[in-house]
Amino acid sequence: MYYIGVDVGGTGIKAGVVTEDGKILKSCAIATKKDSHYTELIKDMADLIFKTLKEANVSLDDVKSIGIGFPSSVDDKNGVVIYTANINLNNAPVTEELKKYINKPIYIGNDANCAALGEYFALNDDSVENFVAVTLGTGVGGGIIINKKLYTGSNGSAGEIGHIRLMMDGEKCSCSRDGCWECYASATALIRDSKRAAQNNPDSLLAKNIEKNGGRSNGKLVFDTAKEGDKTAKKVIDNYIKYISEGLIDIINIFQPSVIAIGGGISRQGDNILKPIKEYIKGKTYGASYITPCEITVARLGNDAGIVGAAFLGK
Amino acid sequence: MYYIGVDVGGTGIKAGVVTEDGKILKSCAIATKKDSHYTELIKDMADLIFKTLKEANVSLDDVKSIGIGFPSSVDDKNGVVIYTANINLNNAPVTEELKKYINKPIYIGNDANCAALGEYFALNDDSVENFVAVTLGTGVGGGIIINKKLYTGSNGSAGEIGHIRLMMDGEKCSCSRDGCWECYASATALIRDSKRAAQNNPDSLLAKNIEKNGGRSNGKLVFDTAKEGDKTAKKVIDNYIKYISEGLIDIINIFQPSVIAIGGGISRQGDNILKPIKEYIKGKTYGASYITPCEITVARLGNDAGIVGAAFLGK
């Protein structure tokens, strides 16, 4: 049997046919009609699913279930998208609507939660019962697996781990608070901090590299500049590692999962971030000296996690 | 059938015979021999259990299981106490030892987790699947109920919600970090902050009331002084409410439970803390304007929560 996973984003919708063991057999994408009525978006989605099945040469009869990840707060029990920032999809009964086209079990979830579920299955380790995925991207997202199941809370919206407080009266957050972890550990925060540091140290290599790049900074640029020995970039990275690690310590103290996987563009730095993060965290989690430590790793699926995780909502 | 709940503390051990619906039929207590070998402590515990059963006039045949809450990190799967700060109980196979005296199913847990489980059952609301209990005492402890079960993580030590970071580079914590929630929201923190405020405002009523009390402050004194209209005490309380609330927002953003119950001595202030906390939190949790809010309440069982929760580890 196969699973269909759909990953809805602000710009595109991707659908994939996923095998029992989490491989994407075939995927297709279309643009998201952000301002259309939800019925139109769901019709597009149904067409996309049938197209993907056809290209994968898989019959609908061989599909066990369909899962959809939305960049939204969702009521997963009732199949309703509650709120989406950038798409016209509020209070939309999406499951009921998609049922008009496809008579299969349909599951919906938040996209970050789906990505976490995908990464959990990618671990392929049956001994892991509790797992947290953290995505360091434009913001900081995440998803929580408890007793091998996605945890979505009492209203479908749990797992906003980017919005735990790191610093009282800190940087302004996109949510209504300030000082959230996201304001310090996201790629956006790294870019902001690197620009500030460059401004304060105009003779640094960091300032020069940002200038050479048309005034734009990015994660790779800052890491590369630090590797060249620039003290300003190195300080920015050291702080960034501290910010990431402090949030991870919070997550460990709360959940004591077996594994945390770090995803998002920054995670492509691999050991450049993993090693210093592990070093920083060592001994700082509650009871660190006598309890089994949590393993910290980088995410494996990257952009495919959303499709695989959505597909496996029904697994 | 009945359940036996045992609550092990640094000074005393309490055992209770608990009914199916969470009432303590009879409880007895003894002093904790903190420095004795664990075998002696467990022998005392067995004697205490038999004494309590006798006084309750309940036969061991009518007992379904025994649960014990330790002020410790525990390996609940294997029945071993891993680490305790104040009692000689490290790496102690307590379940195996107690089995020598009593042949019943035995469960062990952390005391704060047990109290949370007790408070969860005290809600007596089957619709509540996810629940967090927070105890504002000497420290800040807590316990997490997920899908109606106590969540203890992959190593038995989850739920250290007092040790999430509220303030980077903040007050020194008893764990290895600084700025933990516990450093701001515990009764200990309130007392510290009230003394500081009194020192800085020697003409305030707060300063006078602390002086009258032999230089000692306590939660009730600060709340009472604020109620009398003293601005210094009021500011201390306002900040304290802010600190409690900011941690609660973190917990809501992560867990989105249906209910959070606040326990500990401070919770006896009832509406004096509940009302301003609810007011502070309103609109500040992630997605507050469109998702079902979490109910915040005060704990119901008080000191009995430990016995009832321990008893119900086996329920």
Interface residues (C-beta under 8 A of the other chain):
Chain A: S73 I82 Y83 N90 V128 E129 N130 I144 I146 N147 Y151 T152 G153 S154 N155 G156 S157 A158 G159 E160 I161 H163 I164 R165 L166 M167 M168 G170 C175 S176 R177 E246 G247 I249 D250 N253 I254 F255 Q256 P257 S258 G283 K284 Y286 G287 A288 Y290 I291 T292 C294
Chain B: S73 I82 Y83 N90 V128 E129 N130 I144 I146 N147 Y151 T152 G153 S154 N155 G156 S157 A158 G159 E160 I161 H163 I164 R165 L166 M167 M168 G170 C175 S176 R177 E246 G247 I249 D250 N253 I254 F255 Q256 P257 S258 G283 K284 Y286 G287 A288 Y290 I291 T292 C294
